[in-house]
Amino acid sequence: MSKETSRLIFAITLIATLVTIAVCGLPYLGLPGVFEKDAIRKGLDLSGGSLIVYEAQIEGDMPDDLEEKMDAVVVMMRNRLTTLGYTEAVVTKIGDTKVQIEIPNITNPEEAVQKLGSTAKLEFRDYEGTVILTGEDIAGANAVYGQYDDSGVAGYFVSLQLSEAAVEKFGEATDRVKDYASEGNNYIAIYLDDELQTSPSVTQKLNTSELSITKADYTAEEVKWLASVISAGALPFALKDIQLESIGPELGENALETSFLAAVIGLALVIIFMCVVYKMFGIISALSLAAYTAIVCIVIVLFKVNLSLPGIAGIVLSIGMAVDANVVIFERIREEIRLGKSLAAATKAGFNRAFAAVIDSNITTLIAAIVLWVFGTGFITGFAITLFIGVAVSLFTAIVLTRFILNAIVRTKFADSKLFNI
């Protein structure tokens, strides 16, 4: 068996394995197949549920740090939803003062509002559980990178600001707590809704309004999260639910069936078209599309992507881009063959010529998907996520997998220009 034939068999085996994993899953690793019940996390439009919109009740002028405070609201709501077991809920910020919450499978929005509440309970406690500070004592919290002590060492830390009334009682508490070092109890634990967030150590009396919460290995994400948690417990405004809506799954269920049918028909027509027009190129494209579909399904199941109807549209759109990349590559190869080159030489030159065009078109789409992902809300985010996944996978299958299979075939007995419709 030649080296090229072995490569071709390896590629086909790899594709068959990916398709098998996507359909059947990996039970021993806890990965379900794509057709198993609850394997794919459905969005609000597919499974039904509740939609709640909160608005910040701000008296007087808008605070300068309103954006940070609203980010803290998002963190607070996500924490509460996770604690209540609503891990599939989606929390997004709308405009400057509103937060939208989508909770699948909860059909009574009033019940969800009662469970969520509208404020967060923040407490600083010593090792005995005595409450030292509450959210009312916190003036602000920010994630900072810089020098946080006299050693000259820089790192990530949380800059904490106390109200004037809290400085004296916090100084007394830290003066008492620092003496518990011998028992290892010289710490102050920070709780939000009775959930421990962190417990920094105290080594001296802290009689100041400006404090630093430090740890040697804090990352940027950790300090940003902790600052948001503390800020959530010290919100200077209340939240009011201004929109409660129960969404049924009937429309989504019907749309899911028709969307799936449309995707299958579209994929089949594309494969037939490719095979008729490009013959062997079309077969290679069909293999690449099979790998693409399997990888996208595995990623969606593995990372528990919330799949909505716009998300399905993003996947279908990326299928078209995957085929488009193959068409560009195949046409470049055919142009090289018309110049008199052999199939093997034309394949190498065609890929080199098509590489820039394929990369450029996919990168620009990825940038657009990232912008929608970061700045979009609700269903727009679902579309952006699946589009990003689909385009990234299609780029891999076009540049790597299609090239690998084609390079293996052009050096075997199948390397006949008639089979490639040339």
N, C-alpha and C positions, 0 to 999 in steps of 0.2 A: 504493500500500500504506500503510495507516494505521500510526501509531506503535505502537499496541497489538499489531497483527498482527506487526510487525517484532520486538517484544519476545518474543512467543510463539514465533516461529521461532527467535530467538536462544536461548531457554531450551531448546527441544527439541534444537537443534543441540548445545548445551553438554552436555546429558545424553547424547546419542548419542556425543559425543566421549569423555566420561568412561568410558562402557561399553566403547568400542573400546580405549581405553588400558588398562583393567583386563584385557581379554581378550587383546589382542595385544601390549601393552607398548609401550615406546619403545626399540627396539633400538639406535638411534644414541646414546641417553643411558644405555645399560646397564640399562634397566628391563625385566625380563622380564614376560610375560603371566602372569596368575594360574594358568593351567592348564599352564604349562611346567614341565618337570621341575626340581625343586629351587628353584622360584621362591619357594615358601613354606618357611620354616625350620620343620621339624617338631620338636616336643618329644620327650622321652624315651618317652612313652607311645605315640607314633605311629611313631617310627622305630626304637625299641629302643636298647639301649645299657647303660651301667653306672651303678650308683648306689653311691656311697661315702660313708660317714659317718665323720668324724674326731672324736676327743674329746681335749681338752687334758688332759695328765697333770700335774696340779698337786699339789705336795707341800706340806703344811701348810695355812695359812689362805689363803683366796681373796684375791688382790691387790685393792687398791682400784680400780685402773685396768683391771680384767678386761675390761670392755666395750670399751675402746679396744684392748686387746691382741687380742681376738677379731675386732674390725674389721680389725686388721692382718693376721690370719690369712686373712680373706676376700680382702683385697687381694693377699696373697702368692699364694694359690691361683689367683686370676684372672689374675695376671701369668704364672704358670707355664703355665696352660692356653692362654693366648694365644700364648706363646712356642712351645709344642708344636703349635700349629695347631688346637687345639680351641676355636675361636671361638664355637661354638654351645653350649658347656657352660654350666650354670647353677650358681652358688655361692650358697648361702643359709645364714644362721646359724640354728641351732636351739637354743632355750633359752640358757643362759649359757655352756656350755662345748663345744658341738658345732657342727660345720660339715658341711653336706650338699652333695655335688657330684654333678651329673647330667651325664653325658657321652654324648650321642647317638652312635649308630653304632659305639661301642666295646663289643664283647661280652665282652671279657675284663677284669674289674675288677682282677685281680691285676696284669696288665700295666700298667693305668692307674696303679695305686698305685706301681709301681716307677718309672714316669716322673715322677710328681708328687713323690715323696719326701715328707718330713715337716718339713724345716727349710729355711730360706733362708740364702744365703751373702751377707752384707753386708760390703763393703770400702770404705774410704776410701783413695784412691791419689793420689800426686802425678803430675806430667806424665810422669815416667819409668816409671810403672807400679808404683812401690814402694808396698807396702801399709803404710799408716800406722795405721789402726784397723780393727777387725773388729766384728762384732755383739756380741761379749762386752764390748767397751769402751763400749757405749752403755747408759746408764741409762734413757733415755726420750726421746720426741720428741712435741711437741704443735703443733697449728696454732693460731696466735695472731694477733689483730689489736690493734695498738697502736703505740707509739713504740719504734722499734728502734735509734735512735742519738741522738746529742746535737743533731742538727739540728732536732728537734721535729717531724719529718715522721712521720705515722702510716701504717701500711699492714699488709698481711698478711705474716707471716713464720713460719718454723719455729723453735720454741724447742727447743734440743738440750741434753740433759743427759749428761755423760760420767761414767763411773765414776772413783773416786779414783785408781785405778792408771793411768788413761789420760790424766790431765791433764798430767803431766810430758812424756810422749812426744809428745802432740799439740802442746804448747807448743814443743818442740824442732823438730818438723816444720814448723809454721807460721812459726817464726823463719827457717827455711831457705827455705821456699817463697816468702815475701814478697819475697825479693831477686831473684826471677826475673821481676819486673814488666816490665823492659825488653824481654824476649823474648816477653812475653804468656803466660808459663807459670806465673804466680803464682795457681794455682788448685788445689783439691783435688776430685777427681772422686769421686762416690758411685755405687757399683755394687751392684746386687742380682742375684745369679745371673749375674754377668758382663755384665749389661745396664746401660749408662750411664743414670742417672736425672737427675743434675744435676751441675754443676761450678762451685760458687761461688768467687769470687775471694778471695784473702787479701792484706790490705794491712798487717797488723801481727801481732806475736806474740800468740797467744791462749793464755794460761796460766791458764785458768779452767775450772770444770766446767759453767758456764752459757754457752751459745753461741747465736748467732742466725744462721740461714741466710736471707739477704735478697736481694731483687731488686726493682727499682723497680715493675715491672708484675705482680708476683705477684697472682693472684686467690685467692679463698677456696677454690675447688675445687683449685687447684694446690697450695697449701700443705697442705691436708688430705690430698691424695693423697701428697705427699712425706713428710709425717709418718707416714702409714700404712706407706709403703714402708720407711722407716728402722726403724719399730717392728717390722715383720715380720722384719727381719734381726736383731732383738735380743730375740726372744721368750724369756721366762724359763722356758718349759716346752716339752716335746715333744708331738707329735701322734701319736695312735695310731688306726689304722683299726679301728673296732669293728663295722662292717657293710659287707660286700661283696655286691653283688647284681647279677646279669645279668638284664636285662629284655628279653624278646623282643617284636618288633613285631606278632606275629600278631593279638593282641587289639585293638591300636590300629588296625591296617589295616582289620579288619572293622568296628570301631566308627566309623572315619572314613567308610567308605562309607555305613553306615546313618545317621550323623549328617548327612552331606551330603544324602542322600535325604530325610531328615526336614525339613531346612531348606528344601529346594526345595518339598516338598509344602506345608509350613506357609506359605511365602511365597505360593505360588500360591493357596491357600485364602483367605488374608487379602486378596489382590488381588481375587479373585472376589467375596468378601463385600462389600468396599468398593464395587466397581463396581455390584453389585446394589442395595445399600441406599442409596448416596449418588450413584449415576450419575456425573455430570460431576465431582463432588467425588472420587469413587472413582478416576476416571481420573487426576486431578491427583495423588492420593495414590500411584497406581501409578508415575507418572513420578518423583515424589519418592523413592519406595523404590528405583527403578532407579538414581538418582543416589547414594543412600545406599549401596547395595550396592557400586557401582563405586568410590566414594571409600574405603570401608573396605578393599576388596581392594588398592587402590593403596597405602594407608598401610601395610598389613601387609607387602606386598612391598618397598616403598621403605625402610622402617625395620627390615626383617628381624626382625619380631616372631616370637618363638618360639611356634608355634601348638600347643596341646595340646588334649585333649578338653574339659577345663573351659573353655579359651579359646573353643572353638567354641560352648559353652553361653552364654558371655558375649555372643557376637555374635548368637545367636538371641534372647536376652533383649532386647538393645538394638533388634532389629528390632521386637519387640512394643511397645517404648516409642516408637519412631518412628511407628508406626501410631496409638498412643494419643494422641500429640500432635496428629496430624491430625484424629482424631475429636473431640477437645476443641475445636479451632478450627472445624471444620465445624458442630458443634452450636451453638456460640455464634453463628455467622453465621445459621443457620436460625432461632434465637430472635429475632434482630434483624429478620429478614424478617417473622416473624409479628406483629411490632409495627407493620408497615406501611411499613418502609423499603425503598428500592430495593435491588437486588442490589449495586450498587457501594457505596452507603452502608452497607449491612449488612456487607459484606466488611470495610470499614475499622473499623467499630465492633466486629465480632466478633473480629477480630485483637487489637484493643486490650484486649478483655475476657479473651481467652484467654491473652494474653501472660504475665501474672503466674503463672497456674496452670501453664503449660508450663515456664516458667523454674524455678519452685520445685521441681516434681517432678523435673526433670532435674538441677538443681544438687544436690539432696539425694542423688540416686543417684551423681553424680560424687564427692561427698564420701565416700560409702561405698566407692566404687571406690578412691579415693586411700588411704583407711585400710587396705583390704585389700592394696593395692599396697605400701605402706610397711612394714606390720607382718606381712603374710602371708609364707609360705614355699612353695617348690615349686609345685604345681599351682594353689594359691590365687592366687599372683602372676599366673600365666597367665590365670586367669579375670578378675582385676581389671584387667589391662592391656587385654584385648579389650573388656571392659565399658566401660571409660573411653573408649576410642577410639570404640566404637559409639554411646554416649550423646552424646559431643561432636559426632559427625558428624550424628546424628539431630536434635540441637538446631539445627544449622546448616540442614539441609534443611527442617525444619518452619518455622523462623522466617524464613529468607531465601528459599529456593528455592520452597517452596509458596506463600508470599505473592506472590512475583514472578510466578509463573505465573497464580495466581488473579486478581491485579489486571489482568493482561493480558487474560485471557479474559472477565471481566465487562464489558469495554468493546468486545467484538466481537459478531458475530452469534450466537455461542454463548451469549450471556447471556440464556438463556431459563429461567425458573424451573422449567419442566417437565423440562428437561435436568438440573437440579440436584435433582430429586425433592422439590420444595417445593410 
